[in-house]
C-alpha cells in the first residue's frame, strides 16, 4: 500500500488559495456582466430553481454541518436551513430588482435598479449551510455574481450547498461562473478575495477579526459582529412565557447564533418567580464556585469563548468542566454582580450558558442592559419581556441595539422567524457596532438605485444690473467690471468721505493728524499713524492744474457738517459748491482753499481744527 502524499507546506497552500481567489473573482466578473443584462423573469426563474433544488437537501446539509464542525443541534440546523431556503425565498420572491423599481409622479422621479457587482461572501462555521443558502439567494436575486469563502472547518458542507445551487442556476440559464466557492481556504486567500478589484462588495459573517478585515479591504462591506444579547424581564411580564422564550432561544442550535440570549436582567419583584420558571424549564443555577470553575474553562485570556465548548450542549459543557448538573439541563445560569473583565461570564458565550442579574426596577434594568451591550454587543439585539408599553418604548428609545424584540426569543425574533422583521441571516449593527447599516440584509442592500429626475422648477438666470449714467461701466462698456450697488454709486466723493469720517468719529476712532507747512511752503499732514512714515508726514495732494471750472450755486449737494481739504478739491474738480450746515466745521487748509475759490455756500462756524476726528 502506497504511502499517503505528504501535506503541502502552508506557504504552498496559501499561494494556491490566493491563486484560486483571483481565478474565481475574474470568472465572476465575466458572469456578472451577463447576469446584469437578464430581465426580471429570467432572474426569478434562476432564484426559483435554486430554492427548489436546495429545499429537499436541507436535512442532508444539516447533518453534514454538524458532522463536519461538531457544532450545534441537527434538528435546529434543519430549521435554519429551511428558514433560508423557504422563508427567505418567499420574502424575496416578489421583489422587483430589474429595471424600473418605482415612479414618483408627484416628484417626477424614476428609480432604476442597478446591481452592485460581484459579492465576496464570507460564511462562518457556526451557521454554515443556512448562511450559504441565504447569501446565494439574495445575491442572485439582486443580479450579483457571488464568490464564497467558507470557514476552513466547514468548507465541505458549504461547498456542497454551493454545488447544489450552482447546478440549479446553470440549468435555469445562469451564466457560468456566477456562483463560485473556494476549495483551498486560508486566511491569505480570503483576504486576497476581498481585495480583488473584480469584487464590488463584501458580505461578511464571522468573528470580529474577520469582520474588521472585511471593513479594511478597501471595499464597501456589510459585516456582522458579536451579539451578547441581554433579555430584560419586567415585573409586568408573563414570567412563565419569558422563561420558556429565553431558554428556547439559548438552547436553539446550542446558542450559536449571534442574536442568541446571553444574559437575563430580572426585576427584583419577579426574581423568585422567574428563577422557579427557569429551573422548571431546564435552567440550572450554578453556585459561585461552579460559576468560577466554568469561567476558568469557557473564557480565554483574550475574553473569547473557548472553541472546545462553543456549540456544545449544557450537559457536555458540564461534563468537560467537571460540574454536577441534573440530567435534563438545557442551560447553565451564573448569577453575576457586574459586567466587564472582572466578570468573565458577561461576554458573548456561543453556547448554552447565561449570566443572571437582579435589578430594582426598569430604570436600573435599562442601565444594566446598556452595560451588557457595550461589552461586546453594540447595535445587535436584545429582548424585552413586559406588558407595559411605556416601559417597552423606553427601552426602544434608549438602548444601543437595533433589534429590540418583545415577548419572543431573541434568536427567533431577530431573524424575522417570529416577528415582522425582514427574514435574514446577516444582521447589521449600524453605527453602534461599526457597521454600514442597521438593517437585516436583503437583496435591496446589493442594489444601487439610479434616479431619473425631471425638472419641476425652471432655473432662472440672475437679471443683469443696469449701468448708471456716468459710471465706469457705462463709460467703458465693459461687461466684466463688477456692478457697484446703487446707493454707493450715487454718492459723490465729498459726501462719501464726510459720511465715513462721521461714522469713524461716532465709534471713537481717531487718527492724530495735523496740518503743517513744509520748508518749501507746501502744506503737509502730520499723523501719529506708523503707516505715514518715520516722521509721520505725508504730502497733501496739490491743487488741480489750471484754472478751476466755473462754479454754479445751484450745483450743490446736501448741507454737510464737516469739510476737509480733499472735499474742497473734489468740489472744484466737479464744478460745484459745498453747502455748509449751521455750525459746520471746516479745517484750516479747506478754509484757505475754499475761500480762495469761493466754494462755500452758507456761513460756517469759523471753528478751526488741527486734529481730525
C-alpha positions in Angstrom: 0.0 0.0 0.0 1.5 3.3 -1.1 2.1 6.0 1.4 -0.3 8.9 1.6 1.1 12.0 -0.2 2.7 14.4 2.2 0.7 17.6 3.0 1.8 20.7 1.2 3.7 23.3 3.3 1.4 26.1 4.5 3.1 28.6 2.2 2.2 26.5 -0.9 -1.3 26.2 0.4 -1.5 30.0 0.9 -0.3 30.5 -2.7 -2.8 28.0 -4.0 -5.6 29.8 -2.1 -4.6 33.2 -3.4 -4.5 31.9 -7.0 -7.9 30.3 -6.6 -9.4 33.6 -5.2 -8.1 35.5 -8.2 -9.4 33.0 -10.7 -12.9 32.8 -9.1 -13.1 36.6 -8.9 -12.2 37.0 -12.6 -14.8 34.4 -13.6 -17.4 36.0 -11.5 -16.8 39.4 -13.1 -17.3 37.9 -16.6 -20.5 36.2 -15.4 -21.6 39.5 -13.7 -21.7 41.4 -17.0 -24.0 38.7 -18.5 -26.2 38.4 -15.4 -26.8 42.1 -15.2 -28.5 42.0 -18.6 -31.1 39.4 -17.7 -34.7 40.5 -17.4 -36.7 40.1 -14.2 -38.5 36.9 -15.3 -35.1 35.2 -16.0 -33.7 36.2 -12.7 -36.8 35.0 -10.9 -36.6 31.7 -12.7 -33.0 31.2 -11.6 -33.9 32.0 -7.9 -36.9 29.7 -8.1 -34.7 26.9 -9.4 -32.1 27.3 -6.7 -34.6 27.3 -3.9 -36.4 24.3 -5.3 -33.1 22.4 -5.6 -31.8 23.1 -2.1 -35.1 22.7 -0.2 -35.1 18.8 -0.4 -31.5 18.8 0.8 -31.9 20.8 4.0 -31.7 17.7 6.2 -28.7 16.2 4.5 -26.9 19.5 4.6 -27.7 19.9 8.3 -26.2 16.5 9.0 -23.1 17.5 7.1 -22.8 20.7 9.0 -23.0 19.0 12.4 -20.7 16.2 11.5 -18.0 18.4 9.9 -18.0 21.2 12.5 -19.0 19.4 15.7 -21.2 22.4 16.4 -24.9 22.7 17.1 -28.1 20.6 17.0 -29.1 18.6 14.0 -32.8 19.4 14.3 -32.1 23.1 14.7 -29.7 23.1 11.7 -32.6 21.7 9.7 -34.8 24.6 10.9 -32.2 27.2 9.9 -31.7 25.6 6.5 -35.4 25.5 5.9 -35.7 29.1 7.1 -33.2 30.2 4.5 -34.5 28.0 1.6 -38.2 28.7 2.2 -38.9 31.7 4.4 -36.1 34.0 2.9 -37.0 32.8 -0.6 -40.7 33.6 0.0 -39.8 37.0 1.2 -37.5 38.0 -1.7 -39.5 36.2 -4.5 -41.9 39.2 -5.2 -39.2 41.8 -5.1 -38.5 43.7 -8.3 -34.8 44.0 -8.8 -34.5 44.7 -12.5 -35.3 47.9 -14.4 -37.8 50.4 -13.1 -38.5 49.9 -9.4 -40.7 52.9 -8.7 -42.2 56.0 -10.4 -42.9 59.0 -8.2 -45.3 61.1 -10.4 -45.6 63.9 -7.9 -41.8 64.4 -7.8 -41.2 63.2 -11.4 -38.5 60.7 -10.4 -38.0 57.3 -11.9 -35.9 54.8 -9.8 -34.0 52.1 -11.7 -32.2 49.1 -10.2 -28.5 48.6 -10.8 -26.7 45.5 -9.4 -23.8 46.3 -7.0 -21.5 43.8 -8.7 -19.5 40.8 -7.6 -20.1 39.8 -4.0 -17.4 38.3 -1.8 -19.3 36.2 0.8 -17.6 35.1 4.0 -19.5 32.2 5.5 -18.9 31.1 9.2 -18.7 27.6 10.7 -21.4 28.4 13.3 -24.2 28.6 10.7 -22.5 27.3 7.5 -25.2 25.8 5.2 -28.0 28.1 6.2 -25.9 31.2 5.6 -24.6 29.9 2.3 -28.2 29.3 1.1 -29.3 32.7 2.2 -26.4 34.7 0.7 -26.6 32.9 -2.7 -30.3 33.6 -2.9 -30.1 37.3 -2.1 -27.1 37.9 -4.3 -28.5 36.3 -7.5 -31.9 38.0 -6.8 -30.0 41.3 -7.0 -28.2 40.2 -10.2 -24.9 39.9 -8.4 -22.4 37.1 -9.0 -21.0 35.7 -5.8 -17.8 34.0 -4.7 -17.9 32.3 -1.3 -15.0 31.9 1.1 -16.1 29.2 3.5 -14.7 28.8 7.0 -12.0 26.1 6.8 -13.7 23.9 9.4 -16.9 24.0 7.4 -15.6 24.0 3.8 -17.1 20.7 2.9 -20.8 21.4 3.8 -20.6 24.9 2.4 -19.1 23.7 -0.9 -21.8 21.1 -1.2 -24.5 23.7 -0.7 -23.0 25.9 -3.4 -22.7 23.0 -5.8 -26.4 22.2 -5.5 -27.5 25.8 -6.0 -24.9 26.4 -8.8 -26.1 23.4 -10.8 -29.7 24.5 -10.5 -28.9 28.1 -11.5 -27.0 26.9 -14.6 -29.9 24.7 -15.7 -32.2 27.7 -15.4 -29.9 29.8 -17.6 -27.5 31.5 -15.3 -24.0 32.3 -16.8 -21.1 30.0 -16.0 -19.1 31.2 -13.0 -22.0 33.2 -11.4 -21.6 31.2 -8.2 -18.0 30.4 -7.1 -16.6 28.9 -4.0 -13.1 28.4 -2.7 -12.0 24.9 -2.0 -8.5 25.7 -0.8 -9.2 28.1 2.0 -6.7 30.0 4.0 -6.7 33.5 5.7 -4.4 34.8 3.0 -6.7 33.5 0.2 -9.8 35.0 1.9 -8.0 38.4 2.2 -7.0 38.2 -1.4 -10.6 37.6 -2.5 -11.8 40.6 -0.5 -9.1 42.8 -2.1 -9.6 41.7 -5.7 -10.6 44.6 -8.0 -13.3 42.5 -9.6 -15.1 42.3 -6.2 -17.6 45.2 -5.7 -19.0 44.4 -2.2 -18.2 42.2 0.8 -20.9 40.3 2.7 -19.1 39.1 5.9 -20.4 36.9 8.7 -18.0 35.6 11.2 -15.7 36.6 14.1 -14.8 40.1 15.0 -11.3 39.9 13.4 -12.7 38.7 10.1 -15.4 41.4 10.0 -12.7 44.0 10.7 -10.6 42.6 7.9 -13.6 42.9 5.6 -14.0 46.6 6.5 -10.3 47.3 6.0 -10.2 45.7 2.5 -11.0 49.0 0.8 -14.4 47.8 -0.5 -18.0 48.5 0.6 -18.8 45.8 3.2 -21.7 44.5 5.2 -20.3 43.0 8.3 -21.8 41.5 11.4 -20.1 41.4 14.8 -20.8 39.8 18.1 -24.3 39.9 19.7 -24.2 39.4 23.5 -27.9 39.9 23.7 -29.5 40.8 27.1 -33.0 39.7 27.9 -34.9 42.1 30.3 -37.8 40.7 32.3 -40.1 43.4 33.7 -42.4 42.9 36.7 -45.4 43.1 34.3 -44.1 40.2 32.2 -45.7 36.8 31.7 -42.9 35.2 33.7 -43.6 31.6 32.6 -43.6 32.6 28.9 -40.5 34.7 29.4 -38.6 31.8 30.9 -39.7 29.5 28.1 -38.7 32.0 25.4 -35.3 32.7 26.9 -34.3 29.0 27.3 -35.7 28.2 23.9 -33.6 30.9 22.3 -30.5 30.0 24.3 -30.7 26.2 23.6 -31.6 26.7 19.9 -28.6 25.2 18.0 -26.7 25.4 21.3 -26.5 29.2 21.3 -24.6 29.6 18.1 -26.5 32.5 16.6 -25.1 35.9 17.3 -28.6 37.0 18.5 -28.8 34.2 21.0 -29.6 35.3 24.6 -26.5 35.8 26.7 -27.8 37.5 29.9 -31.0 37.7 31.9 -31.8 41.0 33.7 -34.7 40.5 36.1 -36.7 42.9 38.2 -36.4 42.1 41.9 -40.2 41.9 42.2 -40.4 38.8 40.0 -36.9 37.4 40.7 -38.2 34.4 42.7 -40.9 33.5 40.2 -38.5 33.8 37.3 -35.9 31.6 38.9 -38.5 28.9 39.6 -39.8 29.1 36.0 -36.3 28.9 34.5 -35.5 25.9 36.7 -38.7 24.2 35.7 -37.8 24.6 32.0 -34.3 23.2 32.3 -32.2 26.1 33.5 -29.6 25.2 36.2 -28.4 27.9 38.5 -24.7 27.4 39.4 -23.1 28.0 42.8 -20.5 30.7 43.0 -17.7 28.1 43.0 -19.2 26.3 40.0 -19.5 29.6 38.1 -15.9 30.4 38.7 -14.8 26.9 37.5 -16.9 27.3 34.4 -15.5 30.8 33.7 -12.0 29.5 34.0 -12.5 27.0 31.2 -15.1 28.8 29.0 -13.4 32.2 28.7 -10.0 32.6 27.2 -7.4 35.2 28.2 -8.5 37.1 25.1 -12.0 37.3 26.5 -13.4 35.0 23.8 -15.3 31.7 24.2 -13.2 28.6 24.2 -13.8 26.8 20.9 -13.9 23.5 22.7 -17.2 24.5 24.4 -18.7 26.5 21.5 -21.9 24.9 20.2 -21.9 22.1 22.8 -24.9 21.2 24.9 -25.2 22.3 28.6 -24.6 18.6 29.7 -21.5 18.3 27.5 -20.1 21.6 28.9 -20.8 20.5 32.5 -19.0 17.2 31.9 -16.0 18.9 30.3 -15.7 21.4 33.2 -16.5 18.8 35.9 -19.8 20.1 37.2 -22.7 18.1 38.5 -26.0 19.1 37.0 -29.5 17.5 36.6 -30.0 15.2 33.5 -32.4 17.5 31.7 -30.4 20.7 32.0 -30.7 22.9 28.9 -28.7 25.9 30.0 -26.3 26.8 32.8 -27.1 30.0 34.6 -24.5 32.0 36.6 -25.6 35.0 38.8 -23.2 37.9 38.4 -22.9 41.3 40.2 -21.3 43.2 37.3 -20.2 43.4 33.7 -16.7 43.6 32.3 -13.3 42.0 32.6 -13.8 41.2 36.3 -16.9 39.2 35.4 -15.8 36.8 32.6 -19.2 35.2 32.0 -20.6 38.5 30.9 -19.2 38.1 27.4 -20.9 36.6 24.4 -20.7 32.8 25.1 -21.9 31.0 21.9 -23.1 28.1 24.0 -26.0 27.4 26.4 -24.6 29.5 29.3 -26.5 32.5 30.7 -25.5 35.2 33.1 -28.2 36.5 35.5 -28.6 39.9 37.0 -31.2 41.3 39.5 -32.2 45.0 39.4 -34.6 47.1 41.5 -36.7 48.5 38.6 -36.8 49.1 34.9 -34.5 52.1 35.1 -31.8 50.0 36.7 -32.5 47.3 34.2 -32.1 49.8 31.4 -28.6 50.7 32.6 -27.6 47.1 33.1 -28.7 46.2 29.6 -26.6 49.1 28.2 -23.5 47.8 30.1 -24.0 44.3 28.6 -24.4 45.6 25.1 -21.4 47.8 25.4 -19.4 44.7 26.4 -19.5 43.1 23.0 -23.0 43.5 21.6 -23.3 47.1 20.5 -26.1 47.6 17.9 -27.1 44.0 17.7 -30.2 42.6 19.5 -31.9 42.4 22.9 -35.4 41.4 24.1 -37.9 42.9 26.5 -40.4 40.8 28.3 -43.2 43.1 29.6 -46.8 44.1 29.1 -46.2 47.8 30.0 -46.0 49.5 26.6 -44.4 52.6 28.1 -41.5 50.6 29.5 -41.1 48.8 26.2 -40.9 52.1 24.4 -38.4 53.5 26.9 -36.1 50.5 26.0 -36.7 51.1 22.4 -35.7 54.8 22.7 -32.6 54.4 24.8 -30.9 51.0 24.2 -27.9 50.8 21.8 -29.4 47.8 19.9 -31.2 47.9 16.6 -33.3 44.9 17.1 -35.4 45.1 20.3 -37.8 42.1 20.1 -40.7 42.0 22.5 -42.1 38.9 24.3 -40.2 36.5 22.0 -36.8 34.7 21.9 -34.1 36.9 20.6 -32.8 34.1 18.4 -36.0 33.7 16.5 -37.3 37.3 16.7 -34.1 39.0 15.3 -34.0 37.0 12.1 -37.7 37.5 11.4 -38.8 34.0 12.2 -41.3 35.0 14.9 -41.5 38.8 14.2 -42.2 41.0 11.2 -38.6 41.9 10.7 -37.1 41.1 7.2 -36.1 37.4 7.2 -32.3 37.4 7.1 -29.2 35.6 8.5 -27.0 38.7 8.3 -28.0 41.4 10.8 -26.4 44.8 10.6 -25.4 46.5 13.8 -25.3 50.1 12.5 -23.1 52.8 13.8 -23.1 51.4 17.3 -21.4 48.2 16.1 -19.2 49.8 13.4 -21.4 48.5 10.6 -22.6 50.4 7.5 -26.3 49.5 8.1 -28.6 48.5 11.0 -30.9 46.6 8.7 -31.5 42.9 8.2 -29.7 42.4 4.9 -31.8 41.7 1.8 -31.3 41.9 -2.0 -32.1 45.6 -1.7 -28.8 46.1 0.0 -27.0 44.6 -3.0 -28.6 47.1 -5.4 -27.6 50.6 -6.4 -30.5 52.9 -7.4 -30.4 55.2 -10.4 -32.7 58.1 -10.4 -34.1 59.9 -13.4 -35.3 63.3 -12.3 -37.4 65.7 -14.4 -37.3 69.4 -13.9 -40.0 70.7 -11.6 -38.9 74.3 -11.2 -37.3 76.2 -14.1 -33.9 77.6 -13.3 -33.7 81.4 -13.9 -30.6 83.4 -14.6 -30.0 86.5 -12.4 -31.0 89.8 -14.1 -28.1 91.8 -15.5 -27.6 95.1 -13.5 -28.4 98.3 -15.3 -25.3 100.6 -15.6 -25.7 104.1 -14.1 -25.1 107.1 -16.4 -21.6 108.3 -15.9 -20.4 105.2 -14.1 -17.3 103.3 -15.0 -19.4 100.6 -16.7 -21.3 103.0 -18.8 -18.2 104.9 -19.8 -16.2 101.8 -20.8 -18.9 99.5 -21.9 -17.1 96.6 -20.2 -19.3 93.7 -19.1 -16.6 92.3 -17.0 -16.4 95.1 -14.4 -18.5 94.3 -11.3 -21.6 96.4 -10.8 -21.4 98.9 -7.9 -24.5 99.0 -5.6 -26.9 101.8 -6.4 -26.6 103.5 -3.1 -22.8 103.7 -3.4 -22.8 104.8 -7.0 -24.9 107.9 -6.4 -22.7 109.3 -3.7 -20.1 111.9 -4.6 -16.7 111.7 -3.1 -17.1 114.5 -0.7 -20.4 113.2 0.7 -18.9 109.7 1.0 -15.8 111.0 2.7 -17.9 113.0 5.1 -20.1 110.0 6.0 -17.1 107.8 6.6 -15.4 110.4 8.8 -18.7 110.8 10.7 -19.1 107.1 11.2 -15.5 106.7 12.5 -16.0 109.6 14.8 -19.2 108.0 16.2 -17.1 104.9 17.0 -14.4 106.9 18.8 -11.8 106.1 16.1 -9.2 108.9 16.0 -6.2 109.5 13.7 -3.8 112.1 15.1 -3.2 114.3 12.1 -2.2 117.9 12.0 -1.8 120.3 9.1 1.8 121.7 8.9 3.8 123.8 6.4 7.0 122.3 4.9 10.3 124.2 4.3 9.2 124.8 0.7 5.9 126.4 1.9 3.7 123.4 0.7 1.1 122.1 3.2 1.5 118.6 4.6 -0.3 116.5 7.2 1.4 115.1 10.3 -0.1 111.9 11.7 0.6 109.5 14.6 -0.1 106.6 12.3 3.0 104.4 11.7 1.8 104.0 8.1 2.7 107.6 7.4 6.4 107.0 7.8 9.0 107.5 10.4 8.3 111.3 10.7 4.6 110.9 10.5 4.5 113.3 7.5 2.9 112.9 4.0 2.5 115.4 1.3 -1.0 116.7 0.6 -2.2 116.5 -3.0 -1.5 119.6 -5.0 -4.5 121.6 -6.4 -5.5 120.5 -9.9 -3.5 122.4 -12.6 -5.1 125.2 -14.5 -8.0 127.4 -13.6 -10.9 125.8 -11.7 -14.1 125.2 -13.6 -16.9 127.8 -13.1 -19.0 127.1 -10.0 -22.7 127.1 -10.1 -24.6 127.9 -6.9 -27.4 125.6 -7.9 -25.0 122.7 -8.3 -24.7 121.8 -4.6 -25.2 118.7 -2.6 -26.9 118.4 0.8 -25.6 120.5 3.6 -22.6 119.0 5.3 -21.3 119.3 8.9 -17.6 118.8 8.2 -15.3 119.7 5.4 -11.7 118.8 4.8 -9.3 120.0 2.1 -10.0 116.9 -0.1 -13.7 117.7 0.0 -12.9 121.2 -1.5 -10.7 119.7 -4.2 -13.4 117.2 -5.2 -15.9 120.0 -5.4 -13.6 122.1 -7.5 -13.0 119.2 -9.8 -16.7 118.6 -10.2 -17.5 122.3 -10.7 -19.9 122.6 -7.8 -20.2 124.4 -4.5 -20.3 123.0 -0.9 -23.4 123.8 1.1 -22.4 124.2 4.8 -24.7 123.3 7.6 -25.1 125.6 10.6 -22.0 125.4 12.8 -20.2 123.3 10.2 -16.6 122.5 10.9 -14.1 123.4 8.2 -10.4 122.5 8.5 -7.9 125.4 8.1 -6.5 124.0 4.8 -10.0 123.5 3.5 -11.0 127.1 4.6 -8.0 128.6 2.8 -8.6 126.7 -0.4 -12.4 127.1 -0.3 -12.2 130.9 0.4 -9.8 131.3 -2.4 -12.2 129.8 -5.0 -15.5 130.8 -3.3 -16.6 127.2 -2.9 -18.7 127.6 0.2 -22.4 128.4 0.3 -23.6 129.2 3.9 -22.0 130.6 7.0 -19.5 128.3 8.7 -19.0 128.5 12.4 -15.4 129.7 11.9 -14.1 127.0 14.2 -10.7 125.9 13.1 -9.5 122.4 13.9 -6.0 121.0 13.8 -7.0 117.5 14.9 -9.2 115.4 12.7 -11.7 113.0 14.3 
